[in-house]
Amino acid sequence: MADPEALGFEHMGLDPRLLQAVADLGWSRPTLIQEKAIPLALEGKDLLARARTGSGKTAAYAIPALQLLLHRKATGPAVEQAVRGLVLVPTKELARQARSMIQQLAAYCARDIRVADVSAAEDSASQRAVLMEKPDIVVGTPSRVLNHLQQDSLVLRDSLELLVLDEADLLFSFGFEEELKSLLCHLPRIYQAFLMSATFNEDVQALKELVLHNPVTLKLQESQLPGPDQLRQFQVVCQTEEDKFLLLYALLKLSLVRGKSLLFVNTLDRSYRLRLFLEQFSIPTCVLNGELPLCSRCHIISQFNQGFYDCVIATDAEVLGAPVKGKRRGRGSKGDRASDPEAGVARGIDFHHVSAVLNFDLPPTPEAYIHRAGRTARANNPGMVLTFVLPTEQSHLHTIEELLSGENGAPVLLPYQFRMEEIEGFRYRCRDAMRSVTKQAIREARLKEIKEELLHSERLKTYFEDNPRDLQLLRHDLPLHPAVVKPHLGHVPDYLVPPALRGLVHPHKKRKKLASKKVKKAKTQNPLRSFRHRKERCRPTAMPS
């Protein structure tokens, strides 16, 4: 039940055009962070706000930013068009999402407010053209914004009025510390600033000292994740690495996890190993790979949201681990050194209707667990988190549990009741599949994906027209065989299904249906029967002659 004393959007003194956009988005009441932050921001105060992932932080800064800009244009003296607002985010995907949200809120005042996203490095020339028109709000990563400032295609020293650092606790972890310090030298001495974060850590404290002036701190009294009535959290102890693969196979193949799911692992190589393993059993998945261009990653998210895939494999260890001071993320481990340093997955990306988050690898930090779990149980929808744990990782899991349990100390991660002995019949299949997924197969799977991206790239089309031999060489390169898929593994015989689940799960129901259709079609189109039938019909006409 809504709090009768809660402040509604209509009581905040917002422009009617903003209220109309809010109504179109279906927001009847502000969330807690929006209710507290918007009035303070409209008073001109600096804000340091902590609220959990999925709580509406983007709108909490976008609405007052738009209101302040609209009010200035309507009542202030006529001044030259200039960039008044700057939004810094750690990843390109978050920049794209923030720009989209701001544009939706500015739908009825699009002529007065223009927004530009400068996060994509490959669009530098077009971005410079957009920046020459002086958009009101610029969204981007610190490195891209700094690049434009250094090239003088973006000038903020005399015009900036509002600075937003979204997902502030990740900006230093992504290796943007030096860029941020250099960027601040290009800003005026006085401006209003918002720091929005899901957690308060040392990095946020450092940013607070760099950016904010006498801020109001909003540390909302709410749990970092939804309650147990909305989000169920489980742990399952697997004795070996093989047990993890076996359990995941059973959960997905027997449809014990229903709906859309996100699978998190700790390295990019692991994500491809998992995808190739599941492919052996005809379980379609896709990998959100930071090596691919932004548009391709966004296309994968869009396909997942539209239901083309029920399972996406993602990685966040290099994103949400211990802060990498002075280094750019993504250049560390051998398996992931080529990944895009501004491609983030675990937090902020809007995956729709995720029923379950499966932590196939234990999150590296408690904060990483919170951000992964924040992908499900959003907007009052139910969700589940299942974390796979090896015996050697239980002490680390205990650290995560301590953070989640808070002051009351009640256990949050409940044991997942599953009898591993009931799926022992599947073990030989899993071993067979795991043997097929070699290091060479993983390497070739990654190469194949990049090769397909090159062949279908719109940006390379002109290059290939000028260099047709390169295109022919790429097309006729040695064929890549990521892994040998054994068709029989996609079929689950009834005798292997645990007795308790027989009659409840039908892992090969569709396969039988398709097979029966083909047989039926073959019977109706027997050429011998049709030939004989025609021969008999033409005999009576031939006899009189």
Secondary structure, DSSP 8 states (H G I E B T S, - for coil): ---TTS--GGGTT--HHHHHHHHHTT--S--HHHHHHHHHHHTT--EEEE--TTS-HHHHHHHHHHHHHHHHHHHS--------EEEE-SSHHHHHHHHHHHHHHTGGGTTT--EEE---GGGHHHHHHHHHT--SEEEE-HHHHHHHHHTTSS--TTT--EEEETTHHHHTTTT-HHHHHHHHTTS-S--EEEEEESS--HHHHHHHHHH-SS-EEEE-SS-SS--TTTEEEEEEE-SSHHHHHHHHHHHHHTT-S-SEEEEEESSHHHHHHHHHHHHTTT---EE--TTS-HHHHHHHHHHHHHTS-SEEEEE-HHHHSS--TTS-TTSSSGGGTTS-TT---SSS----SEEEEEESS--SSHHHHHHHHTTSS-TT--EEEEEEE-GGGHHHHHHHHHHHHTTT----SEE----GGGGGGGHHHHHHHHHH--HHHHHHHHHHHHHHHHHT-STTHHHHHH-HHHHHHHHTS---------GGGG---GGGS-GGGBTTB-TTHHHHHHHHHHHHHHHHT-HHHHHHHHHHHHHHHHS--
